[in-house]
Amino acid sequence: MTLKFSEISGYRSSYDVLGYLLRLMSSIWHRKLNAELATIDLTEMQFVLLLGLGWLVETKPEGVSQKALAEACGCSTALASQVLQKLLRKELITVESDTRDARARVVRLTGPGEERLSKAVMLLENADKEFRADNPKVSQDLFDALRAAIDVKMANSTDPGRDFGAMPLTDSAGE
């Protein structure tokens, strides 16, 4: 092989690439979260949809359309449908036809779903605390820098109205 990466790139190593660092940090964090979620028989994607549903039903207690849930969680409707079927088999949600539109499906949390979501949120909070505990100042600086960078990217987005996640942003979220 005659190709030398150092000759075609200004990067000296993968540690000079922002995307690599973000992916590596994300992998470290997700590994911890996934280990925690496994203790209550949830995958990360199942948790994402339960969490999104939990946020959304605060303003729509009658239930959320499967499409709206997928969009709020940043996944395809096909992926959401597959994951929701697993949550349905675990009896954590119900899925019914919308009375106003037979093509639409309405998703609701069940009592056991609410309990599992509560446990999962506690695990998330604990995983986050443990992740930050190694060096709280560095972790807070990283968090603040990521929030600031996201604010800049969202402000400069060509699609600023797009919801990139199910958790609502509040004025106090960045404080």
C-alpha positions as CSV (number, residue, x, y, z in Angstrom):
1,M,0.0,0.0,0.0
2,T,1.5,3.3,-1.0
3,L,-1.3,5.6,0.3
4,K,-0.1,7.6,3.3
5,F,-2.9,9.2,5.2
6,S,-0.6,11.9,6.5
7,E,0.0,13.0,2.9
8,I,-3.6,13.4,1.9
9,S,-4.9,14.9,5.1
10,G,-4.0,17.8,7.5
11,Y,-5.0,15.5,10.4
12,R,-2.1,14.0,12.3
13,S,-4.3,11.4,14.0
14,S,-7.9,10.4,14.5
15,Y,-7.8,12.5,17.7
16,D,-7.6,15.6,15.5
17,V,-11.0,14.9,14.0
18,L,-14.0,16.4,15.8
19,G,-16.4,13.7,14.5
20,Y,-14.1,11.0,15.7
21,L,-13.9,12.5,19.2
22,L,-17.6,13.1,19.4
23,R,-18.3,9.5,18.3
24,L,-15.7,8.1,20.8
25,M,-17.2,10.1,23.7
26,S,-20.7,9.1,22.6
27,S,-19.6,5.4,22.5
28,I,-18.2,5.6,26.0
29,W,-21.4,7.2,27.3
30,H,-23.7,4.9,25.5
31,R,-21.9,1.8,26.6
32,K,-22.5,2.8,30.2
33,L,-26.2,3.6,29.6
34,N,-26.8,0.4,27.7
35,A,-25.4,-1.7,30.5
36,E,-27.7,0.1,32.9
37,L,-30.8,-0.3,30.7
38,A,-30.1,-4.0,30.2
39,T,-30.7,-4.5,33.9
40,I,-34.4,-3.6,33.3
41,D,-34.7,-5.4,30.0
42,L,-34.7,-2.3,27.7
43,T,-32.5,-1.4,24.7
44,E,-31.4,2.1,24.2
45,M,-33.9,2.6,21.3
46,Q,-36.7,1.2,23.4
47,F,-35.8,3.7,26.1
48,V,-35.6,6.6,23.5
49,L,-39.1,5.9,22.3
50,L,-40.5,5.4,25.9
51,L,-38.8,8.7,27.0
52,G,-40.1,10.5,23.9
53,L,-43.5,9.2,24.6
54,G,-43.3,10.2,28.2
55,W,-42.4,13.8,27.2
56,L,-45.1,14.0,24.5
57,V,-48.0,12.7,26.6
58,E,-47.5,15.5,29.0
59,T,-49.1,17.7,26.4
60,K,-51.1,15.0,24.7
61,P,-52.5,12.7,27.4
62,E,-54.9,11.1,24.8
63,G,-51.8,9.6,23.1
64,V,-49.3,10.4,20.4
65,S,-49.3,9.3,16.8
66,Q,-46.6,6.8,15.9
67,K,-45.4,9.2,13.2
68,A,-45.1,12.2,15.7
69,L,-43.3,10.0,18.1
70,A,-40.8,8.8,15.5
71,E,-40.2,12.4,14.3
72,A,-39.7,13.7,17.8
73,C,-37.2,10.9,18.6
74,G,-35.3,11.5,15.4
75,C,-35.9,8.0,13.9
76,S,-37.8,6.6,10.9
77,T,-41.3,5.5,11.2
78,A,-40.2,2.0,10.1
79,L,-37.7,1.8,12.9
80,A,-40.2,3.2,15.5
81,S,-42.7,0.6,14.3
82,Q,-40.3,-2.3,14.8
83,V,-39.3,-1.1,18.3
84,L,-42.8,-0.3,19.3
85,Q,-43.9,-3.8,18.5
86,K,-41.3,-5.1,21.1
87,L,-42.6,-2.6,23.6
88,L,-46.1,-3.7,22.9
89,R,-45.1,-7.4,23.5
90,K,-43.6,-6.3,26.8
91,E,-47.0,-4.6,27.6
92,L,-45.3,-1.2,28.2
93,I,-47.4,0.6,25.6
94,T,-50.7,0.3,23.8
95,V,-51.1,1.0,20.1
96,E,-54.5,1.6,18.6
97,S,-56.0,3.1,15.4
98,D,-56.7,6.8,15.6
99,T,-60.5,7.4,15.8
100,R,-60.1,10.4,13.4
101,D,-57.8,8.7,10.9
102,A,-57.8,4.9,10.6
103,R,-54.4,5.0,8.9
104,A,-52.8,6.6,11.9
105,R,-51.7,4.7,15.0
106,V,-51.9,6.2,18.5
107,V,-49.4,5.2,21.2
108,R,-49.9,5.4,24.9
109,L,-47.9,4.3,27.9
110,T,-49.4,1.5,30.1
111,G,-49.1,1.5,33.9
112,P,-46.1,-1.0,33.7
113,G,-44.7,1.2,30.9
114,E,-44.8,4.3,33.2
115,E,-43.1,2.2,36.0
116,R,-40.4,1.0,33.6
117,L,-39.8,4.5,32.2
118,S,-39.4,5.9,35.8
119,K,-36.8,3.2,36.5
120,A,-35.0,3.9,33.2
121,V,-34.9,7.7,33.9
122,M,-33.3,7.0,37.3
123,L,-30.7,4.8,35.6
124,L,-30.1,7.5,33.0
125,E,-29.6,10.1,35.7
126,N,-27.2,7.8,37.6
127,A,-25.3,6.9,34.5
128,D,-24.9,10.6,33.7
129,K,-23.7,11.4,37.2
130,E,-21.2,8.5,37.1
131,F,-20.0,9.6,33.7
132,R,-19.4,13.1,34.9
133,A,-17.8,12.1,38.2
134,D,-14.3,11.3,36.9
135,N,-13.6,15.0,36.4
136,P,-16.6,17.2,37.1
137,K,-15.0,20.4,35.8
138,V,-13.9,18.8,32.5
139,S,-17.4,17.2,32.1
140,Q,-19.2,20.5,32.8
141,D,-16.9,22.4,30.4
142,L,-17.6,19.7,27.7
143,F,-21.4,19.9,28.4
144,D,-21.3,23.7,28.2
145,A,-19.3,23.7,25.0
146,L,-21.6,21.1,23.4
147,R,-24.7,23.1,24.4
148,A,-23.2,26.3,22.9
149,A,-22.1,24.5,19.7
150,I,-25.6,23.0,19.3
151,D,-27.2,26.4,19.8
152,V,-25.0,27.9,17.1
153,K,-25.7,25.0,14.7
154,M,-29.4,25.2,15.3
155,A,-29.4,29.0,14.8
156,N,-27.6,28.5,11.5
157,S,-29.7,25.6,10.4
158,T,-31.6,25.8,7.1
159,D,-34.4,23.9,8.9
160,P,-34.5,25.6,12.3
161,G,-38.0,24.4,13.1
162,R,-37.0,20.7,12.9
163,D,-37.3,18.9,16.2
164,F,-34.1,16.9,16.8
165,G,-35.2,15.2,19.9
166,A,-38.2,14.5,22.1
167,M,-37.0,16.4,25.2
168,P,-38.4,19.9,25.2
169,L,-36.0,22.8,25.5
170,T,-36.7,25.3,28.1
171,D,-35.2,28.7,28.9
172,S,-33.6,27.2,32.0
173,A,-32.1,24.2,30.2
174,G,-28.9,25.9,29.5
175,E,-28.5,27.6,32.8
